[in-house]
Amino acid sequence: MAEPRARLAELLRWLLLGLLGLMFLMPYIWMVSASLKPLDEIFRASLNLIPENGGTLSNYTKVLSEVPVAHYLWNGLIVCAGILFFQILFAVPAGYAIAKLNFPGRDWVFGAVMLGLLVPYHVPALPLYVGFSALGLLNTYTALILPSVISVFAIFLFRQFFKSLPDELIHAARLDGMGEMAIVWRVILPNALPAATAFAIFSVVAHWNDLFWPLIVVSGPTHATPALGVLYFRTEEAGDDFGALMAASVIMTTPLVLAFLLAQRRFVEGIATTGLKG
Amino acid sequence: MSETLTGPLRRQRRPVGEALAGIMLTLPAAISYFLLLLLPTLAAIMLAFTDYELGAPAIGWIGGENFVELLDDLGFRQSLRNTMVYTAIVVPFSIIGALALALMIEALTRGKALFRAVFFLPVVSLPVAMATAWQYLLHPTIGPLNALLREIGVNGPAWLTSSDTVLVSLAVIGIWEAIGFNLVLFLAGLTAIPRELRQAAEVDGVASAWERFRLITWPLLGPTTLFVVTITMIRAVRTFDSVAVLTQGGPNRASEVLLYTMYTEGFTYFRLGYSAAITLIFLLIVLALMLLQTRILDRRVHYG
């Protein structure tokens, strides 16, 4: 008897979620739709999602000819990869040392990590800007990457994860004559891949999407990240040309969304584990 | 057990080798922490008590004058009030919405991953680009929303350019951005609750789904909910992107928020001391929210 009732409940949930999901996707749907319409059709403000006459790709060709899209995406890639590389390089050994080694000042270091977790990255931004400005480092990859190379959150996350790794693993490696450096990169990191992946996704999503810091240290397209690229296109060239604006938005949003669709489970788990601990 | 196994080994290596290794391994992190986090944070706090302006020849210690000026600064008070209103809208809607969605998705037999992905999409979408999409959607004349409203004979407002609606419109975008993130956290919390508990309750005669939620799911979800509330509040307080892209705090300061005011004072007018004072207030608000969370957590009964 419960079977048909359960099925009805499932059907109702599907309908409701489907309706809400469709509403949720409206910005995407209209963005793509407008990106395929010529300007005069957009200005007629019709409620047709499908463009008349099969649509046009002129908005995309306009964006691709006026905006150095590939260059912005490349900048985003360099910045995210650079940040992640140094975050891992600094945080994994530190996390390992705090979790598994006895050394003077360890509790003090861990205390500093916990203190650092309390400070949003906007707080040190002003003095960092003054410092970079004095060193002539504004408008460089260094300025975009350097402030984020230290992630106390990464140290904390790795420390928690490494604590649960068995000591025997490390002792066995030591018996094999491995030094501590080799242990960190050849024993600990391979065993910590779930934590490292989760953190990598968290870090890339955060820095790919960030606007605040790039807006402060970068002016002009040479070192602009995708977020800045869209902002420049809005203010300088497009104005009210919503078709081109939407095309630019589609192009810049696609890479990360595509990565997410290809590795959904990892993304969701990555954000959930890092979210719950941060 | 590991102690007995590794005791002799430990004695061999400790203390000098291990201590040295520990220090060497933490050194790169410690140096960058000091230079890139600790020092600039302390500098920002100091700066808040000075009249420093970029390019000014001298820097003067003025004590709490910046804060006195902030109290009298109508723009800042407006900004603080806007931030609170924005937070007060985004937090309940994005949390209750996410919880409701999580409960529905969790109960599905098929399609969990699909719906999770749909609602999660904004989290991985470039906020600047999506803000632009919202601008089109909410455009007073050519936007689809007002076109739809015209169909039913309603003259929609200028959502993002009228001071009456701008904050609410930004809050809607904020809710849209926050729901997916909160949903994923709630789903993780729900998976941690053993299914048998709810089934046992059903057997024990807790018949209605609402009662089962109230008696079992909600209390067990307590720590997750508390965490989601705190993190949503902090994220709402530090909202910046949509304001910077869509409204620049306007019209007439109606959408000025804390971080955007800090940004314009510091990086447009280069009044670094004044901007640092706003940063310090921002930091204190974030710290207060975190403290509140720990306080409540400490007082909680621990389940399980």
HADDOCK unambig.tbl for C-alpha pairs under 7 A between the chains (distance, minus, plus):
assign (segid A and resid 10 and name CA) (segid B and resid 108 and name CA) 6.27 0.50 0.50
assign (segid A and resid 13 and name CA) (segid B and resid 104 and name CA) 6.40 0.50 0.50
assign (segid A and resid 21 and name CA) (segid B and resid 118 and name CA) 6.32 0.50 0.50
assign (segid A and resid 21 and name CA) (segid B and resid 119 and name CA) 6.73 0.50 0.50
assign (segid A and resid 24 and name CA) (segid B and resid 119 and name CA) 6.91 0.50 0.50
assign (segid A and resid 27 and name CA) (segid B and resid 133 and name CA) 5.79 0.50 0.50
assign (segid A and resid 27 and name CA) (segid B and resid 134 and name CA) 6.09 0.50 0.50
assign (segid A and resid 27 and name CA) (segid B and resid 137 and name CA) 6.69 0.50 0.50
assign (segid A and resid 31 and name CA) (segid B and resid 133 and name CA) 5.55 0.50 0.50
assign (segid A and resid 42 and name CA) (segid B and resid 142 and name CA) 6.79 0.50 0.50
assign (segid A and resid 43 and name CA) (segid B and resid 142 and name CA) 5.56 0.50 0.50
assign (segid A and resid 44 and name CA) (segid B and resid 142 and name CA) 6.88 0.50 0.50
assign (segid A and resid 45 and name CA) (segid B and resid 142 and name CA) 4.65 0.50 0.50
assign (segid A and resid 45 and name CA) (segid B and resid 143 and name CA) 6.52 0.50 0.50
assign (segid A and resid 45 and name CA) (segid B and resid 144 and name CA) 6.61 0.50 0.50
assign (segid A and resid 45 and name CA) (segid B and resid 147 and name CA) 6.34 0.50 0.50
assign (segid A and resid 47 and name CA) (segid B and resid 144 and name CA) 6.30 0.50 0.50
assign (segid A and resid 47 and name CA) (segid B and resid 147 and name CA) 6.83 0.50 0.50
assign (segid A and resid 90 and name CA) (segid B and resid 28 and name CA) 5.90 0.50 0.50
assign (segid A and resid 90 and name CA) (segid B and resid 29 and name CA) 4.97 0.50 0.50
assign (segid A and resid 91 and name CA) (segid B and resid 29 and name CA) 6.44 0.50 0.50
assign (segid A and resid 93 and name CA) (segid B and resid 25 and name CA) 5.15 0.50 0.50
assign (segid A and resid 93 and name CA) (segid B and resid 26 and name CA) 6.47 0.50 0.50
assign (segid A and resid 94 and name CA) (segid B and resid 25 and name CA) 5.58 0.50 0.50
assign (segid A and resid 94 and name CA) (segid B and resid 26 and name CA) 4.40 0.50 0.50
assign (segid A and resid 94 and name CA) (segid B and resid 29 and name CA) 6.46 0.50 0.50
assign (segid A and resid 97 and name CA) (segid B and resid 22 and name CA) 5.07 0.50 0.50
assign (segid A and resid 97 and name CA) (segid B and resid 25 and name CA) 6.34 0.50 0.50
assign (segid A and resid 97 and name CA) (segid B and resid 26 and name CA) 6.65 0.50 0.50
assign (segid A and resid 101 and name CA) (segid B and resid 18 and name CA) 6.42 0.50 0.50
assign (segid A and resid 101 and name CA) (segid B and resid 22 and name CA) 5.86 0.50 0.50
assign (segid A and resid 102 and name CA) (segid B and resid 18 and name CA) 6.45 0.50 0.50
assign (segid A and resid 102 and name CA) (segid B and resid 19 and name CA) 5.97 0.50 0.50
assign (segid A and resid 102 and name CA) (segid B and resid 22 and name CA) 6.82 0.50 0.50
assign (segid A and resid 103 and name CA) (segid B and resid 18 and name CA) 6.68 0.50 0.50
assign (segid A and resid 103 and name CA) (segid B and resid 19 and name CA) 4.08 0.50 0.50
assign (segid A and resid 103 and name CA) (segid B and resid 22 and name CA) 5.45 0.50 0.50
assign (segid A and resid 103 and name CA) (segid B and resid 23 and name CA) 6.65 0.50 0.50
assign (segid A and resid 104 and name CA) (segid B and resid 19 and name CA) 6.58 0.50 0.50
assign (segid A and resid 118 and name CA) (segid B and resid 287 and name CA) 6.69 0.50 0.50
assign (segid A and resid 123 and name CA) (segid B and resid 41 and name CA) 6.11 0.50 0.50
assign (segid A and resid 123 and name CA) (segid B and resid 44 and name CA) 6.87 0.50 0.50
assign (segid A and resid 123 and name CA) (segid B and resid 279 and name CA) 5.96 0.50 0.50
assign (segid A and resid 124 and name CA) (segid B and resid 37 and name CA) 6.40 0.50 0.50
assign (segid A and resid 124 and name CA) (segid B and resid 40 and name CA) 4.80 0.50 0.50
assign (segid A and resid 124 and name CA) (segid B and resid 41 and name CA) 4.52 0.50 0.50
assign (segid A and resid 124 and name CA) (segid B and resid 44 and name CA) 6.16 0.50 0.50
assign (segid A and resid 126 and name CA) (segid B and resid 44 and name CA) 6.64 0.50 0.50
assign (segid A and resid 127 and name CA) (segid B and resid 40 and name CA) 5.26 0.50 0.50
assign (segid A and resid 127 and name CA) (segid B and resid 43 and name CA) 6.29 0.50 0.50
assign (segid A and resid 127 and name CA) (segid B and resid 44 and name CA) 6.04 0.50 0.50
assign (segid A and resid 128 and name CA) (segid B and resid 40 and name CA) 6.13 0.50 0.50
assign (segid A and resid 147 and name CA) (segid B and resid 36 and name CA) 5.79 0.50 0.50
assign (segid A and resid 150 and name CA) (segid B and resid 29 and name CA) 6.50 0.50 0.50
assign (segid A and resid 150 and name CA) (segid B and resid 32 and name CA) 6.04 0.50 0.50
assign (segid A and resid 150 and name CA) (segid B and resid 33 and name CA) 6.02 0.50 0.50
assign (segid A and resid 180 and name CA) (segid B and resid 21 and name CA) 6.58 0.50 0.50
assign (segid A and resid 205 and name CA) (segid B and resid 124 and name CA) 6.35 0.50 0.50
assign (segid A and resid 209 and name CA) (segid B and resid 126 and name CA) 5.16 0.50 0.50
assign (segid A and resid 209 and name CA) (segid B and resid 127 and name CA) 6.36 0.50 0.50
assign (segid A and resid 211 and name CA) (segid B and resid 241 and name CA) 6.43 0.50 0.50
assign (segid A and resid 227 and name CA) (segid B and resid 126 and name CA) 6.77 0.50 0.50
assign (segid A and resid 227 and name CA) (segid B and resid 128 and name CA) 5.78 0.50 0.50
assign (segid A and resid 230 and name CA) (segid B and resid 128 and name CA) 6.75 0.50 0.50
assign (segid A and resid 230 and name CA) (segid B and resid 129 and name CA) 6.43 0.50 0.50
assign (segid A and resid 231 and name CA) (segid B and resid 128 and name CA) 6.93 0.50 0.50
assign (segid A and resid 231 and name CA) (segid B and resid 245 and name CA) 6.95 0.50 0.50
assign (segid A and resid 246 and name CA) (segid B and resid 133 and name CA) 6.49 0.50 0.50
assign (segid A and resid 249 and name CA) (segid B and resid 129 and name CA) 4.59 0.50 0.50
assign (segid A and resid 253 and name CA) (segid B and resid 125 and name CA) 5.57 0.50 0.50
assign (segid A and resid 253 and name CA) (segid B and resid 126 and name CA) 5.35 0.50 0.50
assign (segid A and resid 253 and name CA) (segid B and resid 129 and name CA) 6.62 0.50 0.50
assign (segid A and resid 256 and name CA) (segid B and resid 124 and name CA) 6.30 0.50 0.50
assign (segid A and resid 256 and name CA) (segid B and resid 125 and name CA) 6.87 0.50 0.50
assign (segid A and resid 257 and name CA) (segid B and resid 124 and name CA) 6.00 0.50 0.50
assign (segid A and resid 257 and name CA) (segid B and resid 125 and name CA) 6.21 0.50 0.50
assign (segid A and resid 268 and name CA) (segid B and resid 184 and name CA) 6.73 0.50 0.50
assign (segid A and resid 272 and name CA) (segid B and resid 184 and name CA) 5.91 0.50 0.50
assign (segid A and resid 272 and name CA) (segid B and resid 185 and name CA) 5.39 0.50 0.50
assign (segid A and resid 272 and name CA) (segid B and resid 188 and name CA) 6.75 0.50 0.50
assign (segid A and resid 276 and name CA) (segid B and resid 185 and name CA) 6.83 0.50 0.50
